[in-house]
Amino acid sequence: MKVLPYSGVTMNVLGSRTASTVNRVPDMGPPTKPLTNGAPVRKSMFEHVKIEHMVAGFSGGVASTLILHPLDLLKIRFAVNDGRNAIPSYAGLGNAVTTIFRQEGIKGLYKGVTPNVWGSGSAWGFYFLFYNSIKAWIQGGNTKKPLGPALHMTAAAEAGILTLIMTNPVWVVKTRLCLQFDKPSDPSKSYSGMWDAFRKIYGAEGVRGLYKGFVPGMFGVSHGALQFMTYEEMKTFYNEYRRLPIDAKLETSEYIVFAAFSKLIAAGLTYPYQVIRARLQDQHREYKGTWHCITQTWRYEGTKGFYKGIGPNLLRVVPATIITFVIHEKVSRYLISINNIL
């Protein structure tokens, strides 16, 4: 045997280790958890929540509302005019603008803007938050996994129901402020502003008053479901055509085209529910319920009655959707990229 100095390792003349060295157990540090072959644990819905989508949606909703509120007011006034009450009647869009401006001033075109800003901002914020969270949960966190029309509609419908529950009272207040063109004899139906309207509606009609129009609003969930399904499927098809991941970033002009087209399809197919909801929320007329409103509209106005105000509505919702969707896409991507860096 030959001992090499300072090595601490006993070697034979051929350079091989002795038995005592070979049998030494190497130090592997503290024991680790044993590996398992089980299926990966699916994340909960809350782990897919990204507040960036809410902030981006709120920003888009507020911007579009501030720019286009007068058209929303005109849509509501046309929608509730059944020819049988004291609501002003207008010969057309231009006549409506000049009449309101002459009688109520520029302020008249912005009646109800405060609850509309809060309503649209919060509705779009909640909608994008819920929709993207549900969508990410269905995808299992893999944004490149296509869902298909059915699952896109499911995610959008669930998001729409949750959003409606949270925002319906704001829409009631907005509608009533938009229709406040005279001083009613009943003081409980005269509102000085958003919070005064909340207080008086709740005091006179309770929670039920704040949720008038909720049933047709539930039918309106199909509007958002159709819109988001069309929008998502067009983006997916276009990116697959370009042989890119389905979540690839698009040009602003491409977002505009897809947002406008999806909104036109959804608005054209589901507009009647908006007429019914507006009439149920109108403080100048009382209906026994949703079905009574539908039958009365059909009896006195026919099919045309269900599409009153669709002109100013399309003039408003198409650019509003473009503004909202483009701002959401840009802001959400920016915020998420900043969050990933941090």
Secondary structure, DSSP 8 states (H G I E B T S, - for coil): -EE-TTT--EE-TTS-B-HHHHT------S-------S------GGGG--HHHHHHHHHHHHHHHHHHHHHHHHHHHHHH--SSSSS---SSHHHHHHHHHHHHHHHHTTTTHHHHHHHHHHHHHHHHHHHHHHHHHHHTT-TTS---HHHHHHHHHHHHHHHHHHHHHHHHHHHHHHT--S--SSGGG--SSHHHHHHHHHHHHHHHHHTTTHHHHHHTHHHHHHHHHHHHHHHHHHHHHTT--TT----HHHHHHHHHHHHHHHHHHHTHHHHHHHHHH-TT---SSHHHHHHHHHHHHHHHHTTTTHHHHHHHHHHHHHHHHHHHHHHHHHHHHHHHH-
